[in-house]
């Protein structure tokens, strides 16, 4: 467990029992017949499944006790709905149920709220995608999913994007030794390149070297788009003086840059 925690929700994880395949099947049959004691033993004997699943979510900043309890709900749903006639291991059936319950909990408790209708569209799209994949043996495209749902493709795309878990800029994407690459290291605004940023910084530093009146003239002329006549009226000097001061300020800035 994360943080070397042995006890979770008052349960000593090191003392959790395990059940044999034969015992599990016997308990399932009895539980499905309404035997509460068999159901309790079955739940207790499969709590290790919940522990193994919640370890996948330990870096999400969520309380592990809460995730364990939610995972137990998924486990109980899996046990109650498991079909003994299927040639499938109980763990194979229950793990997706546990994961699904935890993901629903995380989505519903997310700070980013998604409307009920959009969530319903997204879940319907996921079910449709799985159905189409099962029929064709390949992953369907968004256009196929939208057509099968009779919904505009844009609505399907937006709905599926809305239920995606948000990613922190500080989430690690690669780690080797002591060097870690975070999401923010791979994010780039293509509208602004590094050269533009350096140039802007140099201009700010050069402006700081000018006299206050020269700074005012340059800012009004090149940052506010005013004419020399407008600047002259603003600071109370002639246009010719503004022109001379502007040329002198620009020459000084070029030397600093």
Beta strands, then each sheet from edge to edge (+ up, - down):
strand 1: 7-8
strand 2: 11-12
strand 3: 172-176
strand 4: 179-182
sheet 1: 1+ 2-
sheet 2: 3+ 4-
end
